[in-house]
């Protein structure tokens, strides 16, 4: 069966248990974290009976379903109408294509997809566990041994993603699920596949975990995922992201202009986080280097700082100069 999900349906893996993609839920949760189906929800998609809702976003709904053998799966369904137009279908196809290219034990696998259906859908393994975001919010920061294991597994997941030539572009605590076999990285919804045309020209991602170059609409590569990994590590270790919370514009301004707040982190993990949160992409370690540092204690070699000033730095300098000139002019006029 072809692997090109843009042409229709693909089912390349035998199903196996796996994961939720979290979104706000107000109804009581089932034992797997789902909420009841609502009036108007389908009871079956593409042959997969649906049990409940796992989350909802601007483009679709994520359901908990069962495969032919009765195993649990995650079913992401695009909204009907305008939201399931060409761009949304392209995004779903890109998510499937990206996930199918990743060979790693620490990423949720895509099992089936049909982007040509009236209700386009994507089926992935259900990781039976809560997202890191919820765990830290409800129980507090991760203890040392669990923190290190999470860091190693997610770094290995990013290394596998980058080996496939893919940039995740939305690596956050909400997209790390702590399953029974350890942490897994999920949701390739805005991943960039080689040679894929962008679906938007505006910055896309979660502000507190976006790299400066991502915010400034500069070229985005694997170093942006490493930056997000560092921010996620700080969140798991301290209970808060390194550039704080609040309105998106304020958070993004802090990402591009301020030093990260690493809290009371100590030792090698603090050093790795600081290296990953360098504002210059070329100064950050690679995901593979992170794995070696965490697994073998082999620290990444220092990378030279770029001699060219990044464009977002020029913009900041020009803006600052404009403020100074305006202030001087006002002073003269007064």
Protein Blocks (a to p, Z undefined) as FASTA:
>chain_A
ZZblknocadfbdcddfbdcddddfbdcdfkopacddehiafbeehiacfbdfbdcfkbc
cdddddfkopacddddddehjllmmklmmmmmmmmmmmmmpccfkbccdfbdcfkbmbdc
ddddddddddfklmmmmnopadfklmmmmmmmmmmmmmmmmmnopafklacfklcccdfk
opcdehjklcccehiacfbfbdcdjfklccfklmnopacdfklmmmmmmmmmmmmmnopa
fkbgadfklmmmmmmmmccdehjaehjllmmmmmmmpcblklpccfklmmmmmmnopacd
dddddfbdcfklmmmmmmmmmmmmmmmmmmmmZZ
